[in-house]
Amino acid sequence: MIISNEDELAKLKEIGRLCARAVDLMGKALEPGITTRELDAIGRKLLEDSGAQSAPEHDYQFPGATCISVNEEVAHGIPGDRAIAAGDLVNIDVSALKDGFYGDTGASFCVPPVKREVEKLCRDGKRALWTGLQQVKTGKPIAGIGNAIGAFAKKNRYTLITNLSSHGIGRSLHEEPGEVPTWPDPQESRIMEEGLVFTIEPFLSLGGEWAEDGDDKSDPWTLYSEPKAPTVQFEHTIVVTRNGPLILTLAD
């Protein structure tokens, strides 16, 4: 989507802020013993009380309001009876719609006490996201985002999941400009236009390079890293401007 007026921008800011508030509230509720279903209910209540709908439920009939992925799960984890334990690595991904516009954001959380390398991975996952954000500006190449994140990962001895990309968003959850790579892609030649809306969401890992389905045939949603390794995701929805990225998914 390319924003064409202030009303569109205001609605994108509103849904982006609601998604960010849901992630923030759910993250603060994380503690040993809480189930992923209970966490999901917290996010659902905030969205619905604010007049928003879960995007994965609305668009794809996902069995939950939010995606909650724990430890070996990389993305699209289904909320359920799994209880959070001390030492868990938890990713919370919230996407929603209101008044015809979509927002999408996510963050990974360490439940203390965790291994030092996992704690560092969480910190560096945020740094990887901001490394990508710094490449956003009208007229700059989209490939610069993946190149910068790839250089960051290589320098700090991480890997990137290379089949889970960022994406265009706006009037639908996934739209033009389609997939936006957060890893070096020599075939990416597009240029960022003023007002272009998309997400940036690198998946930084301690060895994982690919996301694949699990062995449970009753669960067509949850993705796991291959090779198996701790993986974090941090995500913002942004608008391209001449002054850099306008981040839509900030809580307040």
N, C-alpha and C positions, 0 to 999 in steps of 0.2 A: 504494500500500500504506500502511496505517496499522499501526504496530508495536503489538502487543498484549501482549508479554512480553519479559523480559530475554534469553531464549534467541534470539529473533529478532534482537534488537539485537546480540548477540554475534556471530552468524553474518554479519550485514550488515557489522559492523566488520571481521571477518576477510577477507571477500572484497574489501571496499573497500581495505583495507591492501595486499592482494596486487596489485590493479590499480595502486595508486599506486607500489608498489615496482617494478613492471614499467616504467611510464612513466619513473621516475627512472633506472633502470638503462639503458634504451634511450637516454635523453637523454644520459647520460654517455658512451655509446659512439659518439655522433654525431661523425663526422670525415670530411673529404674522402676519397672512395674507397670507403667502406663502401656496400654496396647496401641497398636497402630490404628485400630478402629476408633479408639477414644480420641486419639490425636486428630484423626480425620473429621470427627464430629465437631471439634473446636473450629477447624477451618470452615466446615460447611455452615455452621451457625453464623460466623462472621459474614460470610458471603451472602447468605440468604437474608439475614437481617438488614443488609445494605442494598437489597434488591438485585443482587448478582446471581448468576448461575455458574455451576461448575462446567468448564468447557469440555473436559474429557467425557463427562457424563452426557452432556447435551449433544456433542458432536459424534462421539464414538461408542456410547453406551458402556463406558468404563465403569467397573463395579466399585465406585468410590468417588468422593468429591475431589480428592487430591491424590497425588502419587507419593507414596512413602516407601523408600527403598532402604533396606538395612543390610549392612555388612557386605555379603557376597552379591547382593542385588545392586545393579548399576542404575537402573531406571525403570519407571512404570510399575513399581511395586504396588500390589493391591493391599489396601487397608484391611486388617483382619484381627485375629486373636493373638498374633505374635506380640509378646510382651518385650518392651525395651529393657535391656540389661546394661549394667555398668560396663564400660569399655566398648559399647556399640558405636558404629559410624552410621549416621542416619541422614538420608537425603530427603528433603521435603520440596516438592515441586507443585506449585499452584498456578493453574491457568483458569481464567473465568471470563464471562462476558456480561455486559450490561449495556442497555440502550444500543445494541447492535455493534458494539466494539469489544475487542478482546485484549487481555493482558496476560503476561506469562513471566513468572519469576521462580527462582529456586535457590536453595542453599543447603550445604552439608554441615552437620553438627556432630561434634565429638561428645559422647556421654562419659564423663570422667569416672575412673581413671583410664586413660588410653595410652597405647604405646607412643613413645616420643616421635617415631617416624610418621604415625598417623596424625598426630597433632600438627606436625609440620606440614603434612600434606594438606590439611584443612586450611592452614594459613596461606600456603602457596597456591591453593585453588582460587582463593580470592585475588591473589596477585596476578594469576594467569588471566582472570576475567578483566581486571583493570588494565593489564598489558594490551589486551584486545581493544578495550574501549578507547584507549589512547590513539588508536589508528583510525578512528571514525571522524570524518570530516568531508564536507561536500567536495567532490572532485577527486577524492583519493581512491585508490584501488581497493576493492573488497578483499583481494588476495592479501593485502597488508595485514589484515586481522589474523588470518591463519599463520602467516609467516612470522609475525611477532610472537604469537602464542607458542608456535613450534620452537622458535629460538629460545624462549624462556624455559620450555620443558626440557629441551636438550641440555641447556646450561645447568639446570638443577637436577638432571638425571631422572626425569620423569618420562612417562609415555603418555600418549593421547589416544582416546577411543576415537577411531577414524570412520565410524559409520553412524555416529550420532551427531548430526550437524545442528547449527543454529538455523533459523528460518524466518521468512517473512511473516508478518502478522498484521492485524488491523481489523478488517471487517470479517475475517475468519481466522481460525487458529493457525492455519498453515496456508500461506498464499505467496504471491510474488514479493520479493525476488526469489522465491523457492528456497532451496538449501543454501546455507552460507557456511563454508568450511571453517572450522576453528583449528585447522592444521594446514601445513604447507600444501597447496594444490597448484601445480604448474599449469593446469588447464583453466584456472579461474582468471577471467580477464575483464570482468565487469567493473564499472566505476560507480561510486556512491553518488546518488542524486540528492539534491536538497529536498528534505521532507520525507525521505524514504524511512519506513518503519520496519525493524526486524529485531530479533533477539541475538544476544551473544551468550553462548553457554558452553564453554570448554569443559570436557570431561578429562580431568588430570588424574593419572593413575601411577601406582607403584609397580607397573609391569603390564597392565591390561592394554590391549591394542584393538580390541573388537568387542562389540556387544552382540550377544546371541541369546536365543530362547533357552529356557531350562528344560529339564527332563520331564517335568510335570505337564502332561498333555491337557490337563483340565485348566491350566493357566496359560492362556495365549498372550499375556501381557508382559510379565516380568522379564527383564533382560539381565544377563550376567556377563561379566567381563571374561574375555578369553585372551591370554591365560587368566586364571582366577587371581585377582589382586585387589587391594583396597583402591577405591576410585571415588573422587569427589566431583560435584558439579555445582557451579555457581552461575546464576543467570540473571540478566536484566533485559528488559525490552527498551529499545532506544529509538530516537528520531535523529536522523542525520541533519546537521545544520552547518553553516559556514564557520561557526565557532566551536565545532566539535559535537560530541554526543549529548543529546538531551535525554537524560535517563527518566523513564516514565514510572519505573517500579521502585520507588522509594516510599517507605512507610509514611513519613510526614515531613 
